Amino acid sequence: MLLETITGPADLKRLTVDELTALAEEVRARLIDCIPKTGGHFSPNLGTVELTVALLAAFDSPRDRIVWDVGHQAYAHKVLTGRNDRLETLRQLGGLCGFLAREESEHDAFGATPAPRSAPRSAWPPASTCAAIPTTRSRSSAMGR
């Protein structure tokens, strides 16, 4: 499996287009395997797999900053930036955050959060405890209804 050989974005630079396509399929399978076990957003992450592979293959992360507008699009980014071996800990206490966290990886240039967040980032707990932060809320509860 190609995915087992990837320790960071630099590894994608040596792959052919066909291998990058195969890698995207492996990343998708990995997400499909892990997300149901830990919880998290399925559709946004599955929809950004090829985009993530292309961005990390084309640019030089972390020198080139890749910005995600919300963290629930970036699980493939986590997989390909050295956190694949910890994906089973996603959203678990002491595990990987369900959103991007600068404290977690140099490849997370900016913290990206769940969209309906009322507290400023400076008020959030450190990444080591972020798994305890609820990452999904209904629109009505986010609006105080």
C-alpha positions as CSV (number, residue, x, y, z in Angstrom):
1,M,0.0,0.0,0.0
2,L,1.3,3.5,-0.9
3,L,-0.3,5.1,2.1
4,E,2.0,3.2,4.5
5,T,5.0,4.8,2.8
6,I,3.8,8.4,3.3
7,T,5.2,10.2,6.3
8,G,4.6,13.7,5.1
9,P,3.9,15.8,2.0
10,A,7.4,15.5,0.7
11,D,6.7,11.8,0.0
12,L,4.0,12.7,-2.5
13,K,6.5,14.5,-4.7
14,R,8.1,11.2,-5.8
15,L,4.8,9.6,-6.9
16,T,3.5,9.4,-10.5
17,V,0.0,10.7,-11.4
18,D,-1.2,7.1,-11.4
19,E,0.3,6.5,-7.9
20,L,-1.3,9.8,-6.7
21,T,-4.6,8.5,-7.9
22,A,-4.1,5.2,-6.2
23,L,-3.1,7.1,-3.0
24,A,-6.3,9.1,-3.0
25,E,-8.3,5.9,-3.2
26,E,-6.3,4.5,-0.2
27,V,-6.9,7.7,1.8
28,R,-10.6,7.6,1.1
29,A,-10.7,3.9,2.2
30,R,-8.8,4.9,5.4
31,L,-11.3,7.7,6.2
32,I,-14.3,5.3,5.5
33,D,-12.7,2.9,7.9
34,C,-11.9,5.3,10.7
35,I,-14.6,8.0,10.8
36,P,-17.5,5.7,11.7
37,K,-15.5,4.5,14.7
38,T,-14.5,7.9,16.1
39,G,-17.2,10.1,14.7
40,G,-16.7,13.1,12.5
41,H,-17.9,14.5,9.2
42,F,-18.0,12.1,6.3
43,S,-19.0,14.1,3.2
44,P,-16.7,17.1,3.5
45,N,-13.7,14.9,4.0
46,L,-14.5,12.5,1.3
47,G,-15.1,15.4,-1.0
48,T,-11.6,16.9,-0.5
49,V,-9.4,13.8,-0.8
50,E,-8.2,14.4,-4.4
51,L,-7.9,18.2,-3.7
52,T,-5.7,17.4,-0.7
53,V,-3.5,15.0,-2.6
54,A,-3.1,17.6,-5.4
55,L,-2.3,20.5,-3.1
56,L,0.2,18.5,-1.0
57,A,1.9,17.2,-4.2
58,A,2.0,20.5,-5.9
59,F,3.0,22.8,-3.0
60,D,5.7,22.7,-0.4
61,S,4.0,22.4,3.0
62,P,4.6,23.7,5.5
63,R,6.5,26.5,3.7
64,D,3.5,27.0,1.4
65,R,0.6,27.4,3.7
66,I,-2.6,25.4,2.9
67,V,-5.7,27.0,4.4
68,W,-8.9,25.1,5.0
69,D,-12.0,27.1,5.8
70,V,-13.4,24.6,8.2
71,G,-11.7,21.7,10.0
72,H,-14.1,19.1,8.9
73,Q,-12.7,19.2,5.4
74,A,-9.1,18.4,6.5
75,Y,-9.0,14.7,7.7
76,A,-7.2,13.7,4.5
77,H,-4.7,16.5,5.2
78,K,-4.1,15.0,8.6
79,V,-3.5,11.5,7.1
80,L,-1.0,12.8,4.6
81,T,0.9,15.1,7.0
82,G,2.2,12.5,9.3
83,R,-0.8,11.6,11.4
84,N,-2.2,8.6,9.6
85,D,-1.0,6.3,12.4
86,R,-3.1,8.2,14.9
87,L,-6.3,8.6,12.8
88,E,-8.1,6.1,15.1
89,T,-7.7,8.6,17.9
90,L,-9.6,11.3,16.0
91,R,-11.9,13.2,18.3
92,Q,-10.9,11.0,21.2
93,L,-9.6,12.4,24.5
94,G,-5.9,12.8,24.1
95,G,-6.1,12.0,20.4
96,L,-6.2,14.0,17.2
97,C,-8.4,17.0,17.0
98,G,-11.5,16.9,14.9
99,F,-10.4,20.2,13.4
100,L,-7.0,21.7,12.5
101,A,-4.7,22.6,15.3
102,R,-1.4,24.4,15.0
103,E,-0.3,22.7,18.1
104,E,-0.7,19.4,16.4
105,S,1.3,19.8,13.3
106,E,3.5,22.3,11.5
107,H,1.4,21.6,8.4
108,D,-1.7,23.1,10.1
109,A,-0.8,26.7,9.3
110,F,-4.0,28.1,10.7
111,G,-6.5,26.6,13.2
112,A,-9.7,25.7,11.4
113,T,-12.8,25.0,13.5
114,P,-16.3,23.8,13.2
115,A,-18.2,26.6,11.5
116,P,-20.7,27.6,14.3
117,R,-18.2,28.6,17.0
118,S,-19.1,31.4,19.4
119,A,-15.9,31.6,21.5
120,P,-12.8,33.1,20.1
121,R,-9.9,30.7,19.3
122,S,-7.9,32.2,22.2
123,A,-10.5,30.9,24.6
124,W,-10.3,27.3,23.5
125,P,-8.5,24.6,25.4
126,P,-5.1,23.4,24.1
127,A,-5.0,20.8,21.4
128,S,-4.3,18.0,23.9
129,T,-7.8,18.4,25.2
130,C,-9.6,19.5,22.0
131,A,-11.2,16.0,21.6
132,A,-13.5,17.0,24.4
133,I,-14.9,20.0,22.5
134,P,-18.2,19.1,20.7
135,T,-17.6,19.4,17.0
136,T,-21.1,19.0,15.7
137,R,-24.2,21.0,16.6
138,S,-27.4,21.5,14.9
139,R,-27.9,24.9,13.2
140,S,-30.8,25.7,15.6
141,S,-28.7,25.0,18.7
142,A,-25.8,27.0,17.3
143,M,-28.3,29.9,16.9
144,G,-29.5,29.5,20.5
145,R,-32.9,28.0,19.5
